[in-house]
Protein backbone atom coordinates (compact mmCIF):
# COMPACT_ATOMS: atom_id res chain seq x y z
CA UNK A 1 0.00 0.00 0.00
CA UNK A 2 2.81 2.40 0.91
CA UNK A 3 4.64 1.46 -2.32
CA UNK A 4 1.55 2.41 -4.34
CA UNK A 5 1.45 5.79 -2.59
CA UNK A 6 5.13 6.55 -3.36
CA UNK A 7 4.72 5.35 -6.94
CA UNK A 8 1.83 7.78 -7.41
CA UNK A 9 3.86 10.63 -5.87
CA UNK A 10 6.82 9.78 -8.11
CA UNK A 11 4.64 9.71 -11.24
CA UNK A 12 3.22 13.11 -10.39
CA UNK A 13 6.69 14.57 -9.80
CA UNK A 14 8.36 13.20 -12.97
CA UNK A 15 7.06 15.95 -15.29
CA UNK A 16 8.09 18.60 -12.79
CA UNK A 17 11.56 17.14 -12.37
CA UNK A 18 12.10 16.84 -16.12
CA UNK A 19 10.77 20.27 -17.00
CA UNK A 20 13.35 22.84 -18.02
CA UNK A 21 12.84 25.95 -15.93
CA UNK A 22 12.56 29.26 -17.72
CA UNK A 23 15.91 30.93 -17.28
CA UNK A 24 15.70 33.84 -14.92
CA UNK A 25 16.76 37.14 -16.35
CA UNK A 26 20.31 36.83 -15.25
CA UNK A 27 23.48 38.44 -15.69
CA UNK A 28 25.91 36.59 -13.46
CA UNK A 29 26.34 33.05 -12.16
CA UNK A 30 29.29 32.42 -9.88
CA UNK A 31 32.14 34.49 -11.25
CA UNK A 32 30.94 34.50 -14.86
CA UNK A 33 28.28 36.41 -16.67
CA UNK A 34 27.37 39.31 -18.89
CA UNK A 35 29.30 42.53 -18.55
CA UNK A 36 27.67 43.94 -21.69
CA UNK A 37 24.98 44.38 -22.78
CA UNK A 38 23.10 45.08 -19.56
CA UNK A 39 19.61 43.71 -18.96
CA UNK A 40 16.87 45.63 -20.72
CA UNK A 41 19.13 47.21 -23.33
CA UNK A 42 17.13 48.32 -26.37
CA UNK A 43 18.76 47.31 -29.66
CA UNK A 44 17.54 48.15 -33.15
CA UNK A 45 17.55 45.58 -35.97
CA UNK A 46 20.92 45.59 -37.74
CA UNK A 47 22.59 47.65 -34.98
CA UNK A 48 25.90 46.72 -33.41
CA UNK A 49 25.89 46.36 -29.63
CA UNK A 50 28.65 45.96 -27.08
CA UNK A 51 29.30 42.39 -25.98
CA UNK A 52 31.51 41.24 -23.14
CA UNK A 53 31.25 37.86 -21.39
CA UNK A 54 33.15 37.25 -18.16
CA UNK A 55 34.20 33.60 -18.39
CA UNK A 56 34.37 31.00 -15.62
CA UNK A 57 38.19 31.06 -15.89
CA UNK A 58 39.86 31.69 -12.57
CA UNK A 59 42.52 30.09 -10.40
CA UNK A 60 41.69 26.37 -10.52
CA UNK A 61 39.18 26.79 -13.36
CA UNK A 62 39.61 26.63 -17.11
CA UNK A 63 37.21 28.07 -19.64
CA UNK A 64 37.16 26.61 -23.13
CA UNK A 65 34.50 27.95 -25.50
CA UNK A 66 31.24 29.81 -25.13
CA UNK A 67 28.42 29.80 -27.65
CA UNK A 68 26.11 32.77 -28.06
CA UNK A 69 22.50 32.61 -29.23
CA UNK A 70 19.75 35.18 -29.44
CA UNK A 71 16.45 33.50 -28.58
CA UNK A 72 13.26 35.13 -29.81
CA UNK A 73 11.29 32.29 -28.25
CA UNK A 74 12.68 30.34 -25.30
CA UNK A 75 13.28 26.59 -25.61
CA UNK A 76 10.23 24.41 -25.00
CA UNK A 77 12.08 21.85 -22.86
CA UNK A 78 14.51 19.05 -23.56
CA UNK A 79 12.49 16.50 -25.55
CA UNK A 80 13.19 16.41 -29.30
CA UNK A 81 11.06 19.02 -31.02
CA UNK A 82 11.07 20.46 -34.55
CA UNK A 83 10.35 23.94 -33.19
CA UNK A 84 12.37 23.68 -29.96
CA UNK A 85 13.10 27.41 -29.92
CA UNK A 86 13.52 30.27 -32.33
CA UNK A 87 16.28 32.77 -32.67
CA UNK A 88 19.70 33.27 -34.16
CA UNK A 89 23.19 31.82 -33.71
CA UNK A 90 25.69 34.60 -32.97
CA UNK A 91 28.88 32.55 -32.74
CA UNK A 92 31.27 30.40 -30.73
CA UNK A 93 34.08 32.22 -28.98
CA UNK A 94 36.79 31.83 -26.34
CA UNK A 95 38.87 34.06 -24.10
CA UNK A 96 42.52 33.37 -23.31
CA UNK A 97 43.08 31.66 -19.97
CA UNK A 98 45.97 29.58 -18.70
CA UNK A 99 46.36 26.62 -18.71
CA UNK A 100 43.04 25.61 -20.33
CA UNK A 101 42.92 27.77 -23.44
CA UNK A 102 45.97 30.06 -23.58
CA UNK A 103 45.73 31.03 -27.28
CA UNK A 104 42.19 30.63 -28.61
CA UNK A 105 41.70 31.04 -32.34
CA UNK A 106 38.17 32.41 -31.90
CA UNK A 107 38.25 35.51 -29.65
CA UNK A 108 34.94 37.22 -28.99
CA UNK A 109 34.36 40.46 -30.86
CA UNK A 110 33.80 43.66 -28.88
CA UNK A 111 30.43 44.02 -30.60
CA UNK A 112 27.77 41.72 -32.01
CA UNK A 113 25.10 42.66 -34.55
CA UNK A 114 21.39 42.42 -33.80
CA UNK A 115 19.79 40.44 -36.63
CA UNK A 116 17.09 42.11 -38.69
CA UNK A 117 14.31 39.54 -38.48
CA UNK A 118 12.16 41.44 -40.99
CA UNK A 119 14.50 40.33 -43.78
CA UNK A 120 14.01 37.03 -45.57
CA UNK A 121 16.89 34.71 -44.60
CA UNK A 122 16.65 32.97 -47.99
CA UNK A 123 15.30 29.64 -49.13
CA UNK A 124 11.93 28.86 -47.59
CA UNK A 125 12.49 31.34 -44.76
CA UNK A 126 10.32 34.39 -44.28
CA UNK A 127 10.98 37.53 -42.28
CA UNK A 128 8.76 38.88 -39.53
CA UNK A 129 8.59 42.28 -37.86
CA UNK A 130 8.37 43.06 -34.15
CA UNK A 131 8.65 46.12 -31.93
CA UNK A 132 9.35 46.33 -28.20
CA UNK A 133 9.89 42.55 -28.20
CA UNK A 134 11.77 40.95 -25.31
CA UNK A 135 14.51 38.68 -26.67
CA UNK A 136 17.03 36.59 -24.78
CA UNK A 137 20.78 36.74 -25.30
CA UNK A 138 22.02 33.35 -24.13
CA UNK A 139 25.53 32.05 -23.50
CA UNK A 140 26.49 28.43 -22.89
CA UNK A 141 30.07 28.12 -21.66
CA UNK A 142 32.24 25.00 -21.46
CA UNK A 143 34.50 24.87 -18.41
CA UNK A 144 36.30 22.57 -15.96
CA UNK A 145 37.71 22.85 -12.45
CA UNK A 146 39.78 19.72 -11.89
CA UNK A 147 37.01 17.68 -10.31
CA UNK A 148 36.22 14.48 -12.20
CA UNK A 149 33.38 15.07 -14.62
CA UNK A 150 32.14 13.07 -17.58
CA UNK A 151 32.60 15.81 -20.18
CA UNK A 152 33.05 19.51 -19.66
CA UNK A 153 30.75 21.41 -17.31
CA UNK A 154 28.28 23.76 -18.95
CA UNK A 155 27.35 27.18 -17.62
CA UNK A 156 24.20 28.74 -19.06
CA UNK A 157 23.11 32.34 -18.61
CA UNK A 158 20.44 34.52 -20.19
CA UNK A 159 20.17 38.29 -20.49
CA UNK A 160 16.85 39.89 -21.48
CA UNK A 161 17.11 42.57 -24.17
CA UNK A 162 14.52 44.58 -26.07
CA UNK A 163 14.40 44.15 -29.86
CA UNK A 164 13.43 47.21 -31.89
CA UNK A 165 12.18 48.98 -28.81
CA UNK A 166 11.47 52.47 -27.74
CA UNK A 167 11.65 51.96 -23.97
CA UNK A 168 14.26 50.15 -21.87
CA UNK A 169 12.70 47.18 -20.05
CA UNK A 170 12.88 46.86 -16.28
Rosetta blueprint (number, residue, H / E / L):
1 X L
2 X H
3 X H
4 X H
5 X H
6 X H
7 X H
8 X H
9 X H
10 X H
11 X H
12 X H
13 X H
14 X H
15 X H
16 X H
17 X H
18 X H
19 X L
20 X L
21 X L
22 X L
23 X L
24 X L
25 X L
26 X L
27 X L
28 X E
29 X E
30 X L
31 X L
32 X E
33 X E
34 X E
35 X E
36 X E
37 X L
38 X L
39 X L
40 X L
41 X L
42 X E
43 X E
44 X L
45 X L
46 X L
47 X L
48 X E
49 X E
50 X E
51 X L
52 X E
53 X E
54 X E
55 X L
56 X L
57 X L
58 X E
59 X L
60 X L
61 X E
62 X E
63 X E
64 X E
65 X E
66 X E
67 X E
68 X E
69 X E
70 X E
71 X E
72 X E
73 X E
74 X L
75 X L
76 X L
77 X L
78 X L
79 X L
80 X L
81 X L
82 X L
83 X L
84 X L
85 X L
86 X E
87 X E
88 X E
89 X E
90 X E
91 X E
92 X E
93 X E
94 X E
95 X L
96 X L
97 X E
98 X L
99 X L
100 X L
101 X E
102 X L
103 X L
104 X L
105 X L
106 X L
107 X E
108 X L
109 X L
110 X L
111 X E
112 X E
113 X E
114 X L
115 X L
116 X L
117 X L
118 X L
119 X L
120 X L
121 X L
122 X L
123 X L
124 X L
125 X L
126 X L
127 X L
128 X L
129 X L
130 X L
131 X L
132 X L
133 X E
134 X E
135 X E
136 X E
137 X E
138 X E
139 X E
140 X E
141 X E
142 X E
143 X E
144 X E
145 X L
146 X L
147 X L
148 X L
149 X L
150 X L
151 X L
152 X L
153 X E
154 X E
155 X E
156 X E
157 X E
158 X E
159 X E
160 X E
161 X E
162 X E
163 X E
164 X L
165 X L
166 X L
167 X L
168 X L
169 X L
170 X L
